[in-house]
Amino acid sequence: MRKVLIVFLVIAVIVSFGYVVKSDEVQNWAQQHSKDHFTFVVFGDSRPVAPENPLPEDILSRMAFEIGLIHPDFAVFTGDLPIGYGDSEEQYREYIEDFLEIMNKYAPTVPLIYVPGNHELSPGKDKMEIFQEYFGKKLYYDFRFGKAHFMFITTNWPGEISKGYGFFNVNDGAHEKGMVDWFKDVVSEPAGVKIVFGHVPAFSAVAPNFEFKHTKSFSSKENRDEFVNLLVKNGVDAYISGHEHTTYITRKGKTLFIIAGGGGAPLYTPVTGGYQIGIHEKPYDKVTYDERVDFGGYASGYHYAMHVPAGALGIFDYIIATVDGTKTSYRFAVPFSFNKEVLENDGQVYHVLITNRTPYDITSSGIEFYMPKYEKYSVEAYYIGWGRKKHPVDYSVLEKRDVGNMVYMRIAVKVPATYAVHVVVKGM
């Protein structure tokens, strides 16, 4: 029976297809799945280290595995997957399809929404048209989910359409209004939570105030400020971007500006990303350097050669965001924060261990079981505390359906911070 199960699981992986929510279809999709309490994951910047190199499949696969285990209501990829520049059409498509194959393997039922970056669009209109085949014709769009309003902009139009990176009134051909005019309308609409996504950060981690010419942010301070002022004025909760391969958070007014560019591309900053020694007051970007620690916060590479301010972390990571009515929270996780291990699978008992290595509780909604058909099933979820006692954990059976001569179940449990939860399904 064990061999039969293994064969079935392999077949299930091959025939399971995740789905991209295309920009043209996202509003209809959101209307069908909307809820007031939900979770979404954000990740991005997963391109190869250089041309003619493969995707960082080791890191990307691990993130996809953990996204599948968390099983958020949707995931947002903030751009920069292919090399793009100089790629042939075949190479460009291969990068996208390799990425989708990874997502299909590890998170096949998590809806994926894609924000284009400079490596997708800036190489030219030919690449833009290929991108639209896979991810939809609209390059700026919005949708409502629960009490939240999500808005997506494009900051990296091809050079034939718009010069530079930033917030431009370009029309993708699928809207009546150009992006700036459209955005001014939608961002002013009332909503309990407003979140905006783009690829290029408004505040660069390494040059947040345009201290020197730096192409990793908007092309001009004036263009950036116009955009930022619209967000702050209209009560946007957060602008989430990538582009810089680092993790960085700043705030203006009540609006958070988050860079989450740790999706597997080469990192920009030392792991510490700058630090403070004996300084505990704001502003936190005033840094005391010490050459003994990460070379004094000095980073070098073909993109830059500079000291990095405090607060910019050179880590691979992704965001787990939760919206509860009109409240939001953003948690960051690094690869290998969560794990699933099969402890027993003999055809009648399926026993898995879900591990949470983070300092916060997490709900894992992607615990999947394929088992032979029985009249009924029992489910138990628990963790072992430091007193070696068993503590029961609430669980929910989210899906249960027949698949041929087998039964598929998807179960959700809340895994306490720094613990592991056992989930045992028995056929009876």
N, C-alpha and C positions, 0 to 999 in steps of 0.2 A: 504493500500500500504506500509506503514511503516513497518508492521509486515513481509510482503513479502520480503522487502529489507533486514531486519535483518536475516531472515532465509537464504536468498541467500548468504549473506556475511559469515555466519557461514559455509555453504557448501563450499564456495570458499576457506576459510582457510583450511578446511580439505583436499580438493583435490589438493591444490597448493603444489608443491614440489620444494624446492630450489635445487640447484645443486652444488656438489663438482666438482671442476676441478681437476681431478686426474693428478698426476705428469707425467704419461705416455701420457696424452692427452693435456697437457697445451700449447705446441707449436702450435698445430693445432687450438686450441681455440683462442690463441692470434692473429694468422694470420687473423682469421675471424672477430675479434672485434677491431683491432688496430686503434688508432687515435693519433694525435699529442698532443691534450689537453685532459687530463683525470685526474680523482681523484681516489685514492684508500684509504682504511681504514686499519689500522693495530691494532690488539688487541691480548691479550694472557694471559696466566697464570690464568685460570678460574677453577682450580681444587678445590675439596672440602677442608675444613679446616683439615680434618683427615680421616683415613680409616673408612669405614662403614657410611660415611656421604654423603648427596646428593650434587649435583652441587650447586653453589651459584646462583640459578635460579633468585632471585630477581634482582641482579646486572646484570647478564648475559642477562636476558630478556630485561632489559632496554637498554643495549648497542645494542642488536640485533634490538630492535624497532627503535632506533635512526639511526643505520646503514641502516635499511630499508627506513627510511624517507629521509636520505641523498642520498641513492641509488648510491653509487660510482660505478665505472666501475668494480671493484673487491675488495674483502676483503682478507687480509692475517691474519691467526691465527698463532701466533709464538710458540705454543706448551704449554704443561702441562695442560691437561684437566682431564684425569682420575687420580686415585691414582696410578694405575699400579703395584706398589710394593706390592706383596701379593694378588693382585686381582685374582679371578678365571676368566676363559675365559668369563663366563656369566657376571660377574661384569664389566669387562673391556669393553665388547661390550655395556653394558647398559649405561655406561658413554658417550660413543661416540654417541649412538643413541639418548640419552636424549638431548645432545648438538645439534645434527642435527635437532631434532624435534623443539627445540627453534628457530634455524635459519630458518627453514621452515615456522614457524608460523609468524615471524616478518620480515624476509628479504628473502622471497622465490625466488626472481629473482636476487639476488646479487651473482655473482660467488664467491665461497670460495676456497682459496688455503691454504693448511695446512702445517706448518713446524713442524716436530716432535721434542719433547723435551725429557728430561730424564724420565719423568713419562710415556711417550709413548714407548720408546725403551729400556732404560737402564734396566728395569726389566727382560729382556731376549728375546731370539730369537722368542719364542712363541708369545710374545706381538708384536714384530716387524712384524711378519707375519700377525697378525690380523690387525694391523695398515695399512699395505699395501693393504689389501682387500678393505678398505674403501677409501684410499687416494692415491693409486698408488704404483707401484713397485719401481719407481725411488726415491731414498732417497737423491740425489743431482741432480739438474737439472737447466735449465735456459730457458728464453723466452724473446723475444723482443716485445715491445708494443710501437708503435709510434717510437720516437727516443731514447727510454729508453731500457736498457738491465737489466733485473732482474735475479739475481742468488741466488740459494737456497742451503745451505749446511746443513749437519747434524753434530752436535757437541756432540751427546750422543749415540754412538753405544752401543749395548749390551756388557756386560763384556766378553762374549765368543768371541767377534770379536775384540774389542779394549779396552784397559784399560784407564780409565780417560776421562775427558771432553776436547774437543778441536778439532784441525784441523789435521786429520789423513788420510793417504793414503789408506783408506779402500775402497773396491769395493762392491757395493750393488748387484752385479750380473747382473745389467741392463746396464752397461757401459763397454766400452773397456778399459778405464783407471780408476785407483783409484781416489778418490776424490781430492787429492792434485794435482796430475798431470792434471786431468781434469780442475780443477779450474784455474790453471796457464794458461792454454790455453784460456778459455772463458773470464777471467777477462782482458786479454790483448787485446781483440778484440775492435776495435773502436766503440764508441757509444756516443750519445749526453749526456746521463745521465746513470750512472751505480749505481745500488742499490743492496746490498747484504742482505739476511736474514739468520739468524740462531737463535738458541734458547739461547745459552750461550753467555753472553756479553764478549767482548774483554777486556773492562775496567770495573771491578766491581765497583759498586757505593760505597761500604763500604771498599774495599781494592783495589783501582785502580792500585797500583804499587806493589802488592803482599807483603804488609807490614807484613802480617802474613799468616799462612796457612789458606786458605779460598776456599772452594769447589764451590763457586758460580761463578767462572770464569774458564778460561782454566786451565788445570792441571799444566802447567808450564809456566813461563814467556817466556822461549825460544820459546815454541810452539805458544804462543800468539803473540810474536813479529814477528815471521815468517809470520803469517797471516796478522797482521796489516801492515807490510811493503809492502806486496803484494797489499793491498787496496790503500795505500797512493801512492805507485809508479805508479799504473795504474789509478789514478784519480777517484777512487770510490767516489760518492757523499755521501753515507751514508751506515753504517752497522746497521741494526735494529734488536734488539734481545729482549728477555724477561728474564726468569729464576729468576732474583731477582725481588721480588714483590714490585717494586718501580718505580719511573720515574727519569731518570738521563740522562744528555747529556754532552759529552765531545768531544773534537776535537783533531785530530792529522793531521798536514798538513792541507789540505782542506777537509778531510774526517770527517764527523760527526759520532759519536758512540752513538747510542740512545738505552736506555733501556725503554721499555714500558711494564712493568709487572703488570699493575693494572687492570687485567680483572676479579677480584672477589676473587682470592685466598687471604689468610691472608697476610696483609701488613707487610713489614719488618721494616719500619722506622716510626718515628713520622711524623705527617702530615707536619711539617715544614722541616723535613729532615736535620736538622742543619741550621745554619744561621750565619750571620755576623753582628756584632755590631760595628759600627764605622770603618769598614774596607771596602773600596770601590775600591781597586785595585786588580789585579790578582796576584797570582793564587787564584781562588775563593774557593779552598778546604782548605785554611787555616782559621780555624773557631775559633771565640771567643764564648765560651760556657757561658750560664747563666742558672743556675738550675731552675730559675723561668719560663722558656719557654720550654715547652715540655720536662721537666726533663733534661734540658741541652743538648738535642739532643741525649740522651742515649736510646738505643733500646734494648729490650731483648725478647727472645723467644727460641724455641728449635733449631733454626738455628744459633743463634748468641747471643752475649751480648757485645755490643760495642757502642762507640760514632759514630755517622753518620756524614760524611762530609757535608758541605754546598752544596746545589744543588740537593740532593737526596730527592725527595718528596714522602711521603707515602700517595698516593691518588689513587683512582680508576679512570682509564682514558683510552682513546684510541686516536690514531693518525688519523688525516685527512690530507692526503698528496696529493699535486697537482703537476702534471708535465705539464708544458706549453712549448712544444718544447724541449729546452735544459735547462730550468729553473725549479727549484724545490722549494717547500715550505712545511713545516711541522707544522701543528697546532694541539694542544692538546685540547681535550674536556673531561669533566667529565660527568658522567651520569646526566641526566636531564638538559643538555645544550639546547636541542631542544625538541619541543613537537608539537603534532597535536591534535586539539580538534574539534570535529564536532559540529557546532553551529546550523545547520539546515539540515534536510534530510527528506523531505515530499514526495519524489518520483518525484518531478519536480525541486526542488531547492536543491542543495547540496552545503553547505557552511561550509568551514573548516578554522581554524585559525592555522597558522604555526608560532611558536614562536622560536626566536633565542635569547638566553640569554648570548651569548658570545660577546667579543669585536671585532669580525671580521665578515665580510659578509660571508654568506654561501649559496650555491645553493642547494636547496632541490629538488631532481629529483624523489622522490618516493611518490608524492602526488597522491593517487589512488582514483578513483571514479567508483562505479558500479551504473548504473542508468537504468531505463526503456528506451526502444527505442523511440526516437522522430525523426522528420524529420531533425531537426538541433539543435545545442546547442550553447549557448553563454557562453563565459568564461570571467571573470573579476578578476583581481588581483590588490590589493592595500594595503597600510598601512595608519594608522592614525597617523599624526605627532603631535608634542606637541602643535601646534596651532589648533588642532582639525580639520585639513583639510585632505581630502583624497588625497593621492599621488599614482598615478598609477604605477604599477610594470610590467615589461616585463615578459611574460610567454611563454612557449613552450609546445605544446601537443606532447609528445614523443611517445605515443602509443594510438591507438584507434581501438578497434575491437569488434565484436559481440561475446557475450558469452551466448548462448541459446537465451532467450527472453530479455536479458539485453545487455547493452553496457559497456565495460570497457575502462577507460581512465587513462593514467598516465601523469601527468603534472609536469613541472619543473619551479620553480621561484627562483630568487635570493632574499634572505631575508637579509635586512640590519642588521648590528650589533646592538644588543640591541632593536630590533623591532619585531613586529609580522605582518605577511602578511595574509590578507583575500584572499581566493580563492573561487569564487562562480561560479558554473556551473548550468545553467538553461536549461531545455528542452523546446523546442518551436515547 
